[in-house]
Amino acid sequence: MQDIFRKDFQGVFYPSKTKEKAMIVVSGSDGGIKWANEIASVYSAHGISSLAVAYWKTKYTSKTLAIIPIEIIQSAVLWLKNNGYSKVGMYGISKGAELALTSASLIPEIEFVIAVSPSCCIFEGIAMPAYANASSWTWGSKPLPYVSFHNISVSIIKNILRNHEFGFVEQYLDVLETNKNEENTIKVENINGPILLLSAKEDAQWPSAEMGKMICDRLNNKKFAFSFHHEIFYPASHILCPVKTKMVLAYRIERQYKKECEVARKQALKMSLDWLDRL
């Protein structure tokens, strides 16, 4: 394990025995680097050199999930390339999946993507406890077009009381129908390599299965040059990665189908490892 503190990015590197490929790992709107670290260590133990990268909510990064420069990821890619890794890819979950797909659509050196509980577009940034009225990401110092939550009612307390879980599926479906357009849709067809999408049929956080289908439709329509696959799991939750967090308790399906959700996480890990082996 190697801690990395640079002006252009902060990360923790988990090397494996081979330099054939390496994978950047980013977690979701939880922020920090702890969860990404844990995921990266799992993949490293299975032979995939992995670099956990922090992009917000640390001492050296933004305090809000808004106006985050994609160049953080570009710097991490270059660091791996300069350290001898011939093929570099990216793994992201939830908001990190949005970051992974967006980054790969802009940085051709990213040659494969695993997007877990993915987004099909760039959503408005988050400045806790509200939305930021700004994009989540920038590229070349310019904010990227985003899906705005303006005029969309988002009440955390109301959602929890009504649905007995944490999540905003209804609001995301509403905003996708009203505010999604070509400009704020991720240009996944520009990604320079294969894509694996993993989602939960009944994702309570946001409609990842539906958005995964939108991604696949776009890839088909744009005649994407590489292979792609979308696997939908049930029963499963938004936390469809090899390392769960305390957030699993916030999802009703995790409470109702605890063992099945654990099985889904193991299946998702195996599928991703088999997929990586074939690259």
C-alpha positions as CSV (number, residue, x, y, z in Angstrom):
1,M,0.0,0.0,0.0
2,Q,1.3,3.5,-0.9
3,D,-0.2,6.8,0.2
4,I,-0.1,9.5,-2.4
5,F,-0.4,13.2,-1.6
6,R,0.2,15.3,-4.6
7,K,-0.9,18.7,-5.6
8,D,-3.0,17.3,-8.4
9,F,-4.6,14.3,-6.6
10,Q,-4.8,12.3,-3.4
11,G,-4.9,8.6,-3.4
12,V,-3.9,5.2,-1.9
13,F,-2.3,2.7,-4.2
14,Y,-2.7,-1.1,-3.8
15,P,-0.3,-2.8,-6.2
16,S,-0.6,-6.4,-7.4
17,K,2.1,-8.6,-8.9
18,T,1.5,-7.7,-12.5
19,K,1.6,-4.3,-14.4
20,E,-0.6,-5.5,-17.2
21,K,-3.5,-3.4,-16.0
22,A,-4.5,-1.0,-13.2
23,M,-7.8,0.4,-12.0
24,I,-8.7,3.7,-10.5
25,V,-11.4,3.3,-7.8
26,V,-13.8,6.1,-6.6
27,S,-16.7,5.8,-4.2
28,G,-20.0,7.7,-4.1
29,S,-21.5,10.8,-2.4
30,D,-20.2,9.5,1.0
31,G,-17.0,11.4,0.2
32,G,-13.5,10.8,1.7
33,I,-11.4,7.9,0.6
34,K,-12.2,5.1,3.2
35,W,-14.7,3.2,1.1
36,A,-12.7,3.5,-2.1
37,N,-9.7,2.2,-0.1
38,E,-11.6,-0.9,1.0
39,I,-12.9,-1.6,-2.5
40,A,-9.4,-1.1,-4.0
41,S,-7.8,-3.5,-1.5
42,V,-10.3,-6.2,-2.5
43,Y,-9.5,-5.9,-6.2
44,S,-5.8,-5.8,-5.5
45,A,-6.1,-9.0,-3.5
46,H,-7.6,-10.6,-6.6
47,G,-4.6,-9.5,-8.8
48,I,-5.8,-6.0,-10.1
49,S,-3.6,-3.2,-9.1
50,S,-6.0,-0.5,-7.8
51,L,-5.6,3.2,-7.0
52,A,-8.3,4.6,-4.6
53,V,-8.7,8.3,-5.4
54,A,-10.4,11.0,-3.2
55,Y,-12.3,13.6,-5.1
56,W,-14.2,15.4,-2.3
57,K,-14.6,15.7,1.5
58,T,-11.0,15.3,2.5
59,K,-8.4,17.8,3.9
60,Y,-7.0,18.2,0.4
61,T,-10.2,18.2,-1.7
62,S,-13.4,20.1,-2.0
63,K,-15.8,20.3,0.9
64,T,-18.8,20.1,-1.3
65,L,-19.6,17.6,-4.1
66,A,-19.7,20.4,-6.7
67,I,-17.4,21.9,-9.3
68,I,-15.0,18.9,-8.9
69,P,-12.3,19.0,-11.6
70,I,-12.1,15.9,-13.8
71,E,-8.4,16.6,-14.0
72,I,-8.0,14.9,-10.6
73,I,-8.7,11.6,-12.5
74,Q,-6.6,12.6,-15.4
75,S,-3.6,13.1,-13.1
76,A,-4.2,9.7,-11.5
77,V,-4.3,8.1,-14.9
78,L,-1.0,9.7,-15.8
79,W,0.6,8.6,-12.5
80,L,-0.3,5.0,-13.3
81,K,0.9,5.3,-16.8
82,N,4.2,6.8,-15.6
83,N,4.6,3.9,-13.2
84,G,4.5,1.4,-16.0
85,Y,0.8,0.3,-16.2
86,S,0.0,-0.4,-19.8
87,K,-3.8,-0.4,-19.5
88,V,-5.7,1.8,-17.1
89,G,-9.4,1.6,-16.3
90,M,-11.8,3.0,-13.7
91,Y,-14.3,1.6,-11.2
92,G,-17.0,3.8,-9.6
93,I,-20.1,3.2,-7.5
94,S,-23.1,5.6,-7.4
95,K,-21.9,9.2,-7.8
96,G,-18.5,7.6,-8.4
97,A,-20.0,5.7,-11.3
98,E,-21.1,9.0,-12.8
99,L,-17.6,10.3,-12.3
100,A,-16.1,7.2,-13.9
101,L,-18.2,7.3,-17.0
102,T,-17.8,11.0,-17.4
103,S,-14.0,10.8,-16.9
104,A,-13.7,8.0,-19.4
105,S,-15.7,9.9,-22.0
106,L,-13.2,12.7,-21.8
107,I,-9.9,10.9,-21.1
108,P,-9.0,8.4,-23.9
109,E,-6.3,6.8,-21.7
110,I,-9.0,5.2,-19.6
111,E,-9.6,2.0,-21.5
112,F,-12.2,0.2,-19.5
113,V,-15.0,1.1,-17.0
114,I,-16.9,-0.7,-14.3
115,A,-19.9,1.4,-13.3
116,V,-21.8,0.2,-10.3
117,S,-25.3,1.7,-9.6
118,P,-24.6,4.0,-12.6
119,S,-25.9,7.3,-13.8
120,C,-26.6,8.1,-17.5
121,C,-26.1,11.8,-17.1
122,I,-24.4,14.5,-15.0
123,F,-26.5,15.6,-12.1
124,E,-26.4,18.8,-10.1
125,G,-23.8,19.0,-7.5
126,I,-24.5,18.6,-3.8
127,A,-23.7,21.1,-1.0
128,M,-25.1,19.4,2.1
129,P,-27.9,19.4,3.0
130,A,-29.1,20.8,-0.3
131,Y,-28.2,20.8,-4.0
132,A,-25.5,23.1,-5.1
133,N,-27.1,25.0,-8.0
134,A,-24.0,24.1,-9.9
135,S,-22.5,21.2,-11.9
136,S,-20.9,18.3,-10.1
137,W,-17.9,18.3,-12.5
138,T,-15.6,20.7,-14.5
139,W,-13.3,20.0,-17.4
140,G,-10.8,22.6,-18.6
141,S,-12.0,24.8,-15.8
142,K,-15.5,24.9,-17.3
143,P,-18.5,23.4,-15.6
144,L,-20.1,20.5,-17.5
145,P,-23.8,20.7,-18.3
146,Y,-25.9,19.1,-15.7
147,V,-29.4,17.9,-14.8
148,S,-30.9,20.5,-12.5
149,F,-33.1,19.7,-9.5
150,H,-34.6,23.2,-9.7
151,N,-38.4,23.0,-9.1
152,I,-38.1,19.3,-8.1
153,S,-39.2,18.7,-4.5
154,V,-36.5,16.7,-2.6
155,S,-37.3,16.2,1.1
156,I,-35.1,13.7,2.9
157,I,-37.3,13.5,6.0
158,K,-40.5,13.1,3.9
159,N,-38.9,10.3,1.9
160,I,-37.7,8.4,4.9
161,L,-41.0,8.6,6.7
162,R,-43.1,7.6,3.7
163,N,-40.8,4.9,2.3
164,H,-39.1,3.7,5.5
165,E,-35.7,4.0,3.7
166,F,-33.2,6.5,2.4
167,G,-33.6,7.2,-1.3
168,F,-34.9,9.5,-4.0
169,V,-36.0,7.3,-6.9
170,E,-39.2,9.2,-7.6
171,Q,-37.4,12.5,-7.7
172,Y,-34.7,11.2,-10.0
173,L,-37.3,9.7,-12.4
174,D,-39.1,13.0,-12.4
175,V,-36.0,15.0,-13.1
176,L,-34.8,12.6,-15.8
177,E,-38.2,13.0,-17.6
178,T,-38.2,16.8,-17.3
179,N,-34.6,18.1,-17.3
180,K,-32.4,15.4,-19.0
181,N,-31.2,16.5,-22.4
182,E,-28.4,15.8,-24.9
183,E,-26.1,18.3,-23.4
184,N,-26.2,16.9,-19.8
185,T,-26.2,13.2,-21.0
186,I,-22.8,11.5,-20.5
187,K,-21.2,10.8,-23.9
188,V,-20.5,7.2,-23.1
189,E,-20.0,6.4,-26.8
190,N,-16.6,8.3,-26.6
191,I,-15.3,5.8,-24.0
192,N,-12.1,4.2,-25.4
193,G,-12.8,0.6,-24.2
194,P,-15.4,-1.9,-22.9
195,I,-18.0,-1.0,-20.2
196,L,-19.5,-3.2,-17.5
197,L,-22.7,-1.8,-15.8
198,L,-23.9,-3.4,-12.6
199,S,-27.2,-2.3,-11.1
200,A,-30.0,-3.3,-8.7
201,K,-33.6,-3.8,-10.1
202,E,-35.0,-2.1,-7.0
203,D,-32.3,0.5,-6.3
204,A,-33.9,2.9,-3.7
205,Q,-31.2,5.5,-3.9
206,W,-31.7,6.4,-7.6
207,P,-33.0,4.4,-10.6
208,S,-29.7,2.8,-11.6
209,A,-31.3,-0.1,-13.6
210,E,-33.3,2.4,-15.7
211,M,-30.3,4.6,-16.2
212,G,-28.2,1.6,-17.1
213,K,-30.7,0.7,-19.8
214,M,-30.5,4.3,-21.1
215,I,-26.7,4.0,-21.3
216,C,-27.0,0.8,-23.3
217,D,-29.6,2.3,-25.6
218,R,-27.3,5.2,-26.3
219,L,-24.3,2.8,-26.9
220,N,-26.4,0.8,-29.4
221,N,-27.7,3.9,-31.1
222,K,-24.2,5.4,-31.4
223,K,-22.8,2.1,-32.7
224,F,-20.3,1.9,-29.8
225,A,-17.0,0.3,-31.0
226,F,-16.4,-1.8,-27.9
227,S,-18.2,-4.5,-25.9
228,F,-20.6,-3.5,-23.1
229,H,-22.8,-5.5,-20.7
230,H,-25.5,-4.5,-18.2
231,E,-26.3,-6.9,-15.4
232,I,-29.3,-6.2,-13.2
233,F,-29.5,-7.9,-9.8
234,Y,-32.4,-8.9,-7.6
235,P,-32.7,-8.9,-4.7
236,A,-30.0,-6.3,-4.3
237,S,-29.5,-2.7,-3.2
238,H,-27.7,0.4,-4.3
239,I,-24.6,-0.9,-2.4
240,L,-23.7,-3.5,-5.0
241,C,-20.0,-3.6,-4.4
242,P,-17.6,-6.0,-2.6
243,V,-17.5,-3.8,0.6
244,K,-20.7,-2.8,2.2
245,T,-21.2,0.2,4.4
246,K,-23.5,1.1,7.3
247,M,-25.7,2.7,4.6
248,V,-27.1,-0.8,3.8
249,L,-29.3,-0.5,6.9
250,A,-31.0,2.5,5.3
251,Y,-32.4,0.3,2.5
252,R,-35.6,-1.7,3.0
253,I,-34.5,-4.4,0.6
254,E,-31.3,-5.0,2.6
255,R,-33.3,-5.5,5.8
256,Q,-35.8,-7.8,4.1
257,Y,-33.3,-9.8,2.0
258,K,-30.1,-9.6,4.0
259,K,-28.6,-12.9,2.8
260,E,-29.7,-12.4,-0.7
261,C,-28.1,-8.9,-0.9
262,E,-24.9,-10.4,0.4
263,V,-25.0,-13.0,-2.4
264,A,-25.7,-10.3,-5.0
265,R,-22.5,-8.4,-3.8
266,K,-20.5,-11.6,-4.2
267,Q,-21.9,-12.3,-7.6
268,A,-21.2,-8.8,-8.7
269,L,-17.6,-9.1,-7.6
270,K,-17.2,-12.4,-9.4
271,M,-18.7,-11.1,-12.6
272,S,-16.4,-8.0,-12.5
273,L,-13.3,-10.1,-11.9
274,D,-14.2,-12.5,-14.7
275,W,-14.9,-9.6,-17.0
276,L,-11.5,-8.0,-16.0
277,D,-9.7,-11.3,-16.8
278,R,-11.1,-11.3,-20.3
279,L,-9.7,-7.8,-21.1
